[in-house]
Amino acid sequence: MNILRERLTHALTVAAAFILFFTAADASTLKVSALPEHDWWWLAPEVPALTLQVSDSTGAACEAELRITVTTDDFVPVKEEVRRVAVPAGRVADIMLEPGITAPGFYRLSVYDGNERLLAMNFGYEPENIVSLPDAQSDLRAFWDEALAELAGVDPQYNMEPMPDMSGKLRKVYLASMRSLGGDTICGYVAIPVEKGTYPVHIYYNGYGSEPWCVDADSNSEWIDFVIFTRGQGLCKKYNKYGDWITFGVGDPHGFYYRGAFMDVVRAIDFIYQLPQTDRDNIFAEGGSQGGAFTLVSAALDNRVAAIAPYIPFLSDYPDYFNIVHWPADPVKGAAAQAGVADDAMYKMLSYFDIKNLARWIQCPVLMGVGLQDETCPPHTNFSSYNLIDSPKEFVIYPDKGHTVDYTDWSPRVLEFYKKNMR
């Protein structure tokens, strides 16, 4: 990846503005922001360094004693110091900070005025050297081969219902439904060009609990677009028998929600593959969060995708993930405890569905998008899988984004990536 090009792109994105991630609403009139230098991530031999700017919202001159802490992303203390700062009237005061980071990873920086936190942000160092070793079970391949064979035995019963109100002049939209593993119905919207011919395909996999949506019928008229929702989610919520999906069947890998959902990912490719309008050499997949995990699964469990573009991917590196976040850690651990499943057994079960354990099966090119401030699918978990992928790959980090990406940059970047990787 051309690092200089990526940094230039994102420097333009955040420009020279200050990014203020957290400002308390009461007591203190102080504000602390970090200049968007270096996109807040570094590669050796670069040394992480940040410029903090302190101001008073009233414009008055003031003095303050600020406590600055740096921890790992899972809250292990790295550094703490106190800085006394004098802010001139109507001006800002700079604090130059070198966190002293030498180990690859993502880190948390917080600035406090007394007990009031004025700034909370993440920064990174050497993300491609983050190591989270696979913990796959010896029968992982057999487990998924069995599921795929079971799926192949399910009659899909494909159905396409025209949606005239959603269609346009250049593409017709259909509500596609089909049967997947266990006979579950999954469905989505597919937009197909009116003009005869074969077309590349863009599959969009759904985020966790996302509401139904469809592409604009005429906005991408040289492609087939397929927005698919896995069992019990999105358009399929009326069929939901799972409750909170990620906790369903947490004690048994054969009964866990994601065994079926991962097969829904493959069934979506089956559906696209049998369409006469599909250019079978050029099927691409994208998705964010849970959809990012599904996107990675689409390439790990199926070799029909030409390239994939996951962003802020979910479901990776569970042991580390659950030390960083409360959700989904708390409900999953709660469901496991209620089912009498100890932590070791829970993590063993989850290892069958850990994207990092499937990452080495991916053979196609990968473009990954990362939100540096993401507290739902933290960057550490994104890279724990990414770093194990052996196929051609590249990533882009959006420094000021949380559980999202900058779509004005990401969406055209993805299409360009697809075009570059057409077969």
C-alpha positions, 0 to 999 in steps of 0.5 A, a space after each residue: 500500500 502506498 502509505 504516503 498516498 493514504 496519509 495525504 488522502 486522509 490529511 485532506 479529509 480532516 484538513 487542519 481542523 481540530 478533532 474534539 472527541 469528548 467534551 464534558 458539558 458541565 463545570 470546566 470551560 476548558 477544551 482540549 483537542 488534538 491536531 490531526 497530525 500523521 492521521 494519529 498512527 505511525 510506522 517505525 522508525 517513526 515515533 508517535 507524537 501528538 500536539 494537544 491544544 488547550 483553550 478556554 471556551 469563554 476566551 478568558 486567560 486561565 491556568 490548569 493542571 491537566 492529568 494525561 493518561 495513556 493505556 492500551 486499548 484493553 486499558 492496561 496503563 502505559 503512561 501518566 503525567 501531569 502538565 501545568 498549562 497557561 492559556 492566554 486570553 483568546 488563544 490556545 496553549 500547546 502541549 507536545 506529547 510523546 507517549 513513549 510507545 514502542 509495541 505495535 497496537 492501538 492506544 487510548 489517550 485521555 486528558 482530565 481536568 480533575 475528574 472531568 475528562 476533556 479528551 478521549 481518543 485512540 491512536 495507533 502504532 505499527 498496526 500490521 505488526 499486531 499479533 493475535 495468533 489463531 486459536 482454531 480447533 483441529 476440526 475447523 475445516 471439517 466443521 465448515 465442510 460439513 456445513 457447506 455440504 449440508 447447505 448444498 443439500 437444501 433446495 434454495 427455491 429462489 424467488 424474485 418478486 418485481 418491485 416496480 416502485 423501487 425500479 428505474 429506467 436503467 435497472 429493475 429491482 426485485 425482492 429475492 428470497 431463498 431457503 438456506 441452511 435448516 430451511 430458513 428463509 433469507 431475502 434481499 433486494 437485487 437491482 439488475 440492468 434492463 439492457 441484455 448482457 452480463 454484468 459484474 456483481 456487487 453484494 452488500 452484506 448487512 450490519 447487525 440488526 440493520 434496517 432494510 434498505 436498497 440501492 438507487 435503481 439507476 445509480 450504478 447501471 453497469 452493475 448488478 447490486 444485491 443487498 442481502 439480509 441473513 436469517 432473522 435480520 433486516 427484511 427477514 426479521 419477520 422470520 426471526 426465531 433467534 432473539 438476540 442473534 449473537 447469544 443464540 445457541 452460544 453453548 454449541 457450535 452446531 446450534 450457534 446463530 452464526 453457523 447458519 448465518 455464515 451459510 446464508 453468506 454462501 447462499 447469497 453467492 449461490 443466488 447471484 451465480 445462477 442469474 443469467 445476467 451475472 458475469 461469474 468472473 466478477 462477483 465482489 462483496 462489501 459490508 460493514 461491521 457484521 457485514 464486514 465479517 460476512 464479507 470476509 467469510 464470503 471469501 474464506 468459505 467460497 472462492 467465487 468472489 473476485 475481491 472483497 471490501 470489508 470495513 470495521 469488521 465484527 466477530 474477530 479475536 474474541 478473547 482480546 475483543 471481549 477484554 476491550 468492549 462491553 458489547 457484545 462481551 457482556 450479553 454473550 458471557 451472560 448467555 454462556 453463564 446461563 447455559 452453564 458454559 464456562 469461559 474456556 468452553 465459550 471461547 472454544 465454541 466461538 473459535 469456530 466463528 472467529 474471523 482470524 481463524 478463517 483469514 488464511 483461507 482467503 485467496 482474493 484481494 482485500 481492501 479493509 476500512 478502519 475507524 480509528 475511534 471505533 469502540 464497537 469493533 475496535 481497530 485491534 480486532 480488525 487487524 488481528 484478522 487482516 494481518 493473517 490474510 496471505 492474499 494481496 491486501 490493503 487498508 485505509 484508516 479513517 482517523 476521526 471515525 468511530 464505528 463507520 468510515 468516510 463514505 465520500 472517500 470509501 465508496 469511490 475507493 471500493 469501486 476503483 478497487 473492484 475495477 482494478 481487480 476485475 478478472 
